[in-house]
């Protein structure tokens, strides 16, 4: 069913000034957010292919800073110095100057009101879905099992002695049923969805050694982030990436880093300890985790509550909660494209749209945040919790705080739709807010690695504005039109 965006009873400036939303919150370590408003990390696809900050990156974050949120989290930034397309990286000291310019831009554009954090992550290798001919000719590693299964399928024992070229050529002629009979489950997935490493692939030395390598990589990245002037880092332990995969209930590693709750959280704890030990006492270190993986056999809110308690007892400064966004239930990509973890049911739970079930998309995941926060408070832990998911209005945000669902309200898509919306509401001008339609137009651009924009403003023409930066397609403006408060 399709849900209409609910009408909003916007507050006047006096009411907003007395609200929970626009009251301060202490993250500890001398870091206080002026308001409980939070722009979560979003990937805009504006960095260079070498991971450098560009003028377009500075304009993107400067535009969010114009709205003076309490906190702004810079996009998922890779901790390794390896090619990863136009995504920011922090795997080498050469990135510090560019990131420092980003921090300076946010400070200037927000008039010093916005705290700025860098989300840092690791991810494993994956490939695009191959052409069948390329898969059988280049990627499939033939062994005796393939020949035996092909002989059984065809009733021709000669296949057990056939050359590799002949076997590969014949496999390319089989239908899906035939391939199911000859290929392993993992090989079928590599063919139909593209190769993807998992943290459970311990037969690969570099995957087996992740617990030895990642704490140092994360710590070095955090040191660079502090040198660049960030107020802190957000350790990306969510969605489809390496650290989330260690936390997952699907993690069955048998080396002490999987299977049990304590085994699954072991590496996230070791990463945090390494980061905390490498930065100053004034530098905030928080994390983003999944309140629910929303996949078959995946982690639940009970798991998330345990992880949040353990990490908070270790000294984690904040816990930001999300949901879903996993590879396991993503749609099959087209040949030549890579799997995208926000296209399946768990992706919908991460970024719910107006095309939803009866629960609707609005503040959909705050019940999970409430459970995690309640578990923390029951343990006497005051760690601030950031809640998010389909929040497109002031009343939703204020009610989330009043109900104890969270201590800080995150709104990514609504902030993209109107980067000034926090400031407009605070000044009693909520009627001027450009409200997100929750159609995921922006997400579709992200999926295809195009510069992310919003359908509500990317074709806007403002008289007298002059030339504005355009996307590579030449048809879309790259930032929201300016707002000039009276």
Buried (B, 14 or more C-beta within 10 A) or exposed (E): EEBEBEEBEBBEBEBBEEBBBBBEBEBBBEBEBBBBBBBBBBBBBBBBEEBBBBEBBBBBBBBBBBBBBBBBBBBBBBBBBEEBEBBBBBBEEBBBEBBBBBBBBBBEBBEEBBBBBBBBBBBBEBBBBBBBEEBBBEEBEBEEEBBBBBBBBBEEEEBBEBEEEEBBBBBBEBEEEBBEEBBEEEBBBBBBBBBBBBBBBBEEEEBBEBBEEBBBBBBBBBBBBBBBBBBBBBBBBBBBBBBBBBBBBBBEBEEEBBBEBEBBBBBBBBBBBBBBEBBEEEBBBBBBBBBBBBBEEBBBBEBBBBBBBBBBBEEBBBBBBBBBBBBBBBEBBEBEBBBBBBBBBBBBBBBBBBEBEEEBBBBBBBBBBBBBBBBBEEBEBEBBBBBBBBBBBBBBBBBBBEEBBBBBBBBBBBBBBBBBBBBBBBBBBBEBBBBBBBBBBBBBBBBEBBBBBBBBBBEBEEEEEEEBBBBEEEEBBBBBBEBEEE
